[in-house]
Structure formats: structure tokens, C-alpha cells
Amino acid sequence: MSGGQRTKVLLAKLLLEKPDILLLDEPTNYLDEQHIVWLKRFLQEYDNAFILVSHDIPFLNSVVNLIYHMENQELNRYVGDYETFIQQHEAKKQQLEAAYKRQQQEIAELKDFVARNKARVSTRNMAMSRQKKLDSMEVIELAKEKPKPQFHFKEARTSGRMLFETRGLVIGYDEPLSRPLDLAMERGQKLALTGANGIGKTTLLRSILGEIPPLSGTVELGDNLYIGYFEQEAKHTADETCIDAVWKEFPSLSQFEVRAALAKCGLTTKHIESKMSVLSGGERAKVRLCKLMGKETNLLVLDEPTNHLDVDAKDELKRALKAYKGSVLLISHEPEFYRDVATDVWNCESWTTKVF
């Protein structure tokens, strides 16, 4: 089953249990637009409480009335939707920064007074009083700035004009998922594939790349293609660290270069030295993007690359894809993401054999 179909099975199981409280960890990942709308409506009408983890901002804004924000080992509560939280959090951050500057100024003045007056008998008591004030002061700490990712895809030499062409292509496994397809993609196009879960979008990508044989028909790839493929899901060995995962693909790099590449993707030293198995979905996605960025490509094939990514990483990925001079073949269920990237959109529901 596709990722979206598996998510639907999990949601169905959850709802049949009729729980008093729902705990939803990124439920819109893999879901198609139609089912995101359904889930949105369900949560809007849901009588009980739910706790939701999500990086899908339009979805969050439509269903939540409280935000708990985790930062700097603190959990803070904000009343309202995500947009309201952003305004309140920014105001709070500015107040804290102003208070921090005032306190640092006061600390500097107190330290200066103590240094100048502690040795003099006539002013020693005043210096000790200032030192006591310094010692008892609760020092304001600013939250550490999260490292922001910087994505850049290396470009290989120019491909031929035609990237791929299919003739009478029927995709599927035991049974056909499509009618015979005559498709073509030319250099410079950035294509977004959309449509319901389970209709064969990933199967189409894998058939074009030659990873699975078509049921009938042919696929012809163009000349001078350097393809970078971001799979929807990737497996890792239990003990593999971030460094191992990248080093395995680029053995000629030094450890410093591997660390620098991972740091550029927004990963901290702690993440870089951790095993892949303990990282979050978003952190693992950044490692995979790091591997993709190490290659020179002229065609990026991306299967739902925004799943698990945080807001900053999504925005940066969108910017990098818009700046990329090569061609892009992208599966996405997020119009807010692909609308700004794609030159063309193919709705795969128009050629599927599936009834949905």
C-alpha cells in the first residue's frame, strides 16, 4: 500500500476505538488533498480533545485553538491558532531581548564598579553590596538560535532536450494502475504529479526510472541524464549514524566535509553524531537531502519530499528548487509547496484505473 493508504488504515483503526482523546503525530503526512480536507472537517466537528503535532500550517490554522511551543527545554502555552502564536511569540521574544540587553548593561556596570572599588577601604562595603547583587541576580538567557538549513542542488552538464518519453506505458504490479500512457518531459520543465493516494504516482516514478518493469509499453530515457532520486521512504541499518549514511555515498570526503554538509542542512553536532534510528522523521529527511545535494544532477525526482520537514526547511527547499536550473519531477499533496515550484501540474487521477 502507498504511504497515504497506510495512514488511512491507521486513522480508521483509531476512530473505531472511539477514544476520549486523540494523539495525532503528523497525520497529514502522505495524505492526499481530499483526505486532508476530510480530516480537517472531522477534527473541526470532533467533540473530544485532541493533541496534534504538525508542520502543515494551513491545516493547523483550521483546527487548533491552543498552541504549546517547545523551545530551549521549555513548554509555553499560547491561546489561538498558529498565526496568533507567531505574533505573540515574536512580541515575547522582542520583550525578552530588550530585558536581556538592559540586564547585560547593568551587569557590566556592576562588575566595573566592583573591580574599581573592592580594593579601596572607603568603598569596599559598597563594592561588596554590588557583588552580592550580582551573585543573587537571576540571569536572563536567550534561546539558542536553531540552525537554519541552506539547501543547494549541484547542477550537472545540460541534458538532452527530451528527458523521458513513454509509449503505451501501463504501470502496476499484479494488476494495471493506469490506462496506456504516452507521456513526455522536456528539459527545463518542473512537473508536479498530484492525485489521490494509491493511484500509482510512486509506481509511475519507479517505472520511469527503471526500478520496476511496466506491465506493457516502453519508457525511453533521454541523453546525458544525471538523476537524483528522493524516495518517499528509505531504510537504514540499526547502527548507522548520520556521518556513516553520508560517508557511505561519498567515501572520498573528509569527516570535516561530511559534518559541514550535514550542518548546512540544519543538523546540530548532536544530530550528526546520532544513529539514524533515533532521529525524527524531519531530521532523517534532511540527511537524505544532504546526500542528494552531494551529487551533480540535471533531473531531480522527488517523492513527497516535504513529509516530516519543519516550516523553515520546507521554505528553504521551495527556494532551492525554484533556483535549481535543472528539471524537477515532483510528487506532492501540498499546493502551497508545489504551486510556486512547478511549471506544469499533471493530475494522475485522469489516467488511473482505480475507483476512489
Number of C-alpha atoms within 10 A of each C-alpha: 8 17 15 19 16 15 18 18 10 12 14 11 11 14 10 8 8 10 12 9 11 16 13 14 11 15 20 26 21 25 24 19 18 13 16 18 13 11 18 18 13 12 16 12 10 12 10 11 12 15 14 16 13 18 21 21 14 13 16 18 14 14 20 17 14 15 20 14 12 10 12 11 6 9 10 10 11 16 13 14 17 21 13 15 19 13 11 14 15 11 12 12 14 11 11 16 16 12 13 16 12 11 16 14 11 13 17 11 13 18 14 12 17 20 12 13 16 17 11 10 9 10 14 15 14 15 22 15 13 18 18 11 13 17 10 8 11 9 12 13 10 11 13 8 8 11 13 14 19 16 21 20 23 15 16 17 12 17 20 14 13 16 21 19 18 18 15 15 22 24 28 19 13 7 10 17 21 21 14 18 17 14 12 14 19 16 19 19 17 25 21 24 23 22 20 21 25 19 22 24 25 21 20 21 22 18 20 21 17 13 10 15 18 21 18 14 15 18 21 15 18 16 13 14 18 18 18 21 19 19 16 17 14 9 7 12 10 10 12 16 20 25 20 18 19 23 18 12 13 14 11 10 13 11 14 8 12 24 20 14 21 24 21 18 24 21 23 16 12 8 21 21 15 16 20 24 16 13 16 12 15 16 22 23 24 24 25 22 21 23 21 21 18 17 17 15 24 25 26 21 21 20 21 20 21 26 23 23 22 15 14 14 21 19 14 17 23 19 16 16 21 16 12 21 20 23 24 26 20 24 24 24 24 21 12 13 15 23 14 12 22 19 14 14 16 13 14 17 19 10 15 23 14 13 6 9
